[in-house]
Amino acid sequence: MATKLFLIQKRFLATQSTSSSLSSSSSSSFTVDFLVNSCGLPLKSALLASRKLKLDKKNLRNPPFVLQFLKSHNFEETHISKLIERRPQVLQSRVEGNLAPRFKFLIANGFVGKLLHDLIIHHTEILTSALDSRIKPAFYLLKSFLYCNENIVAALKRSSRLLTADLNVNAQPNIDFLRKEGVPVNMVAKLIILNPGTILSKRGRMVYAMNAIKNLGLEPDKTMFVRALSVRLQMTESTWNKKIEVMKSLQWSEEEILRAFKRYPQILAFSEEKIRSAIDFYINTMELERQIIIANPNFIGFSIDKRIRPRYNVINVLESKELIKGDMKISTLLATSEKKFFINYVSRFADEVPGLLELYKGTGTAMRTEKDA
């Protein structure tokens, strides 16, 4: 009897398991179909989204309302598909209790049309973060410094944490400290746009970075000060020291490193690989004197493959054919705009030097110059 009962229970459990598996499979298939046919997602994206979202064909109430709500605010199919790819769970949101109040607040504060679409699509946290305790304080604080909505969107693109953090606790004390230390309102705004995450730094870290930058002699009311502060706040002390050691290994003195940092703070934000490869190309290929790089630290920020090497190749060829003088100021050649360089050195001589355009674009073979002969 006991054996028979055991077999019945086992068969029942197996049936339940199979039924559950089929139900899950059916639900997943329906979810994918809905995402593709009703939301415009590509199949691959729909399959990925279905891992985070399960729709029930028999209880499909919220998704159609959500889609209708988005369309009523001029979200096109491409907008909707991008939004759902980023946060599939939006389809399960309550329109009246969740979406409508948030949209109403944003629209009342000037976020309409493309601004509204960009904000919602690229910062889906705004659909889940608390409206009254997080989103509203964040927008009021940012608006007081950034003034226009375009700047707010630009700041949020760099750090969506601004929508989820308690800015009154994390950001306001740092902003007050910056103002107390002599950083004017317009420079605080520049810092927020440049690297908004910095205003969420721990207080001790902010104080340390502020003192370090001030000790370099930079003035708090200058753009370079906030750029330097931004870079310093991104690094731990060990990372900062490592970057200094990398530069020293390339024969730079600490005085030269800090002088370059004051002129172009981003120099110490680059990876070790970028720093080494850039300096190697300038010193060993272009044969520039080290002092030229120290005087123009922004050179390290240029892309070697996309900007510097093509220009170097073009100038080499033109000099070898005596079409330009060899005593031209290299800093001007490297720093001039792409359009101006192309007009003055590529387009101008393209007919006289076959293959020059291809060389500049990197699609042609290297030309033989007088230096190679």
N, C-alpha and C positions, 0 to 999 in steps of 0.2 A: 504493500500500500504506500509506504513511504517512498519507495523507488518510483512508483507511478506518479505520485504528487510532485516529486522532484523534476521528472521529465516534463510534466505539464507546465511547471513554473519556468523551466528553462526555455520551452517553446514559446511561452508568453513573452518572456523578456527578449528573446531573439526577434519575435514579431514586432515588439515595441521599438527595438533598436533599428530594425529595417525601416519601419514606418517613420521614425524620427529622421533617419538618414535621407529618406526620399523627400520628406517634408522640407528638410534643410536645403536639399538640392533644388527642389522646386522653387523655394523662396529665393535662393541665390540666382537662379535662372531668370525669375521674374524681375528681380532687382536690376540685373544686367540689361534685360530688354527695356525696362522703363528708362534707365539712364541713357541708353542709346537712342531710343525712339522718341522719348518725350523731352529729354534734356540736351540732346545733341552731342553726347560724349562719344569719342571714338571707342571702338570695342576694347582696345587695350586699357584705356583709361577707365572705362566702365568696370572692367574686371578688377582693377586695382581698387576702385572706389567701393565695390561691393564687399570688400573685406571689412570696411568700416561701417557699412550700412546694410540693413536687411529690411526690405519692404514686404508687406503682406498684402497680397492681391485682394483678400477679403476685408481688409481694414485700411484701405488706401485713402485716408482722409486728408492729412496735412500736405503731402507733396503737390497735388494739383493746386491747392490754395497758395502755397509758397511760389510756385511758378507763375500763377496769375498775378500775385502781388508784385513780383519782380518785373514782370512785363508791364504792369501798370506804371512803373517808375522808369520805363524806357530802357530796361535791360534787354539787349538783343540776345539772340541765341548764342553767339560767341561769348558774350559776357556771362550768361548763365552757365554755360558748359565750363568755363574757366573757374567760376566760383565753386561749382559743385566738385570739380576735380580737386580743388584745394581743400574744401570742407564739405564732404558729402552729407554730413549730418544736418546741414542747413535745411534739407528737405523735410526733416522731422520737427522743425521749429514751429512754434505757435505764432501765427501771423499777428493776431491782435495783442497777445500778451508779451511777445518778444520782438518781432521784426518791426511792427508799425511804430512803437514808441521810439525806437532807435532811428529809424528813417525820418520821423517827424522832427526829432532833435537836430539831426544833421542838416536837413533841408532848411529848417528855421535859421540855422547858422551859416547858410550860404553854400552848402555843399549840394550842388545840383548838376545835372548833366554828366559830363565826363569826370568832373571832380568826384561826384558821388560814386560813379561806377568804379573808378580807380581805387578809391578809398575802401570800398566794400570788398572788391575782388582781391586786392593785394594785402588787406589787413583784416582777415576774417575773424580775428580775435574780437573785433568790434561787435560781432554777433553773439558772443558768449560772455564777454566781460561785463561786470555789473554796470548798468547805465548810470545810476546816481552816485555810486561811491568810487567809480573808476573812470568811466568815459567822460562824463561831464566835467569833473575837476581837471582831467588831462587836457581837454580842449580849451577850457577857460584859461588855464595856466599858459599853454602854448600860444594861444591867441594874444595874450597880454605882451608877449615878447616878439612873436613872429608876424603879427598883424594880419597877414593875408592867408587865405586857405591854401594857396599853392605852396607856401612855405611850410605849412603844417603837414601837408601830404608829403613834401620832400623829406621832412624830418622823420615822419613815420615810416617812410620807405627804408630808412637806415636803421630804425630801431622800433619795432612794433611793441617792444616792452613798455613803451610809454603808455600804451592802452591798458596794460594789465597791472602795472605797478601803482602803488599808492603814492602819487607825486607829492602830496602834502607832507608825507613822512620822508620820502627818499629824495625828491628833487628840490623842493622849496628851500630846505636848509642849505643845500649846495649853492643855489642861486643867490640866496642872501649873503653867503660867504663870499662869493665872487664879487658881488656889488660892494661889500665892505672892503675888499682888497683892492678896489679901484678899477674893476672891470666894468666899463660902461654898458648900458642896456643894449646898444647895437652890437657890441662885441659878445655879450651873452647870447644874443640871438644868433650870431654867426657861429658860435660854438655849438649851439643846439642843432643848427642845420648841418654843420660839418660833421658832428659826431654826437647825436642826441643821447646816446648811452652814457656819455661822460657825466651828465647831470644826475645820474642814478648811482654814481660811485659812492663807496663808503666814505664817511666824513674824514677819517684819518688819512685815507688815500688821497683825497682831494687836497687836504692841507699840505701833505708831503709834496705832491706834485707842484702845487702853487709855489711853495718855498724854493723848490729846485729850479723852477723856471725863472723866478725872480732873481735868484742868485746868479743866473747867467747874464743878467743885465737887461733882459727884455722888459719893455714897458707894457703894463696891463691894458692900456688903451689902444694897443696896436694889433693889427690882424695877425702878425707873426707870433704874438704872445699866445693867442688862443689856439693857433695851429700847433705850437710847441706843447701847450698844455694838453691838447687832445692826444697827441702822440704819446706823451709821458704817462697819461692816465691809462693808456691801452696796455702798458707794459708792466710786468712785475720787475722788481729790482734785479733779479737774476737775469731776466731777458735783456734789460737795459745794459747790464754789465757785459753780457755776452756779445751784444752788438758793438759795444765799444772795443772789445777785444778783437773782434773780426776786423774792424777798421785799423786797429793797431797792427794786426798781422799783415796788412797791406801797406805798411810803412807810413801810416798817418800818426802824427802825435796826438795826444789827447786835446791839446790846445786847438789843433787844426780840425779835429772831429767836432768839437763844441762850436767852433767858429762856423763850420759848415752847417751844423744843426740849427744855429740861430738864423741862418740865411734861408735854409730849406729843411724844416723839421722832419719832413717825410723821409729824409735820407735814412733815418734809423728805424723807420717802420717797415722798410723793405726786408724781404727774406735774405738770409746769408747768401743763398745761391745767386739771387739777383744782383746783390752788391758786388760779389766776387766776379761774376761774369761780365758785368758792365765795366768795372774798372780794368779787368783783364783786356777787354776789347779796346778800350781807350788807350791804355798804356802800351800793350804789346802789338796790336794791329794798327791802330791809328798813330801810335808813337807820340801821343800827347804828353806834355810835361805834367807831372802830378799837380803842380800849382794851378794849372788851368782848371783841373777838375775840382780842386779845393775852392777855387774862386767861383766856380759854376756848379755847385752840388746838385742842381736840378737836372744836370746831364744824366745822373744815375737813374732818374725817374723815367727817362725816355726808353722806349722799346728799342732794343738793339736790332732785332730782326726786321721790325716793321718800319722803323724810322732812320736809325743811325747807319746801319750797314748799307741800305740802298743809297743814301746820300753820299756816303764815303766812296762807294763804287762809281757813282756818277761824277763826283768831283775829281777822282783819280783819272778817269778817262778824259775828261775835259782838260785837265792840266797837262796830261801826256800829249794831247793834240794841240797844246798851246792856244786853246780857245778861251781860257781864262787864266788870270795870273795866279801864281802859286803862293802869293803872300796875303791871301784873303784871310780875314779874321775868322778862325774856326768857330768861335762861340756864336757868331752871327749866323754862320751856315747851319749850325745844328739847332739853334733856337728859333730861326725864322719859321713862319707858318708854312703848313703843307702846301697851301695854294700858291704862296709867293715863291717857294722853292721850286715848285713844279714849273711855274711860268718862266722864272729867271734862268733855270739850269737844265730843265728837261725839254719842255715844249720849244724853247728858243733854239736849241741845238739838235732837235730830233731829226731834221732833214739832213744836216751835215754829218751826223754820227748814226748810221744805221744800227739798230739794235739798242739804242740808248733807252728808249721807253721800256723795252722788255727788261733791260738790266735794272731799271729803277723799280719796276713792278716785281722783280724777282723771278720772272718767268724765262729769262734768257740766260745763256751761258756767259761766264765771266769773260770780259774782253781783255785782250792782251794790250798792255800799256808800255810806254817807253821804259818805265821802271822795271818791267819784267824782262826786257830785252837783254 
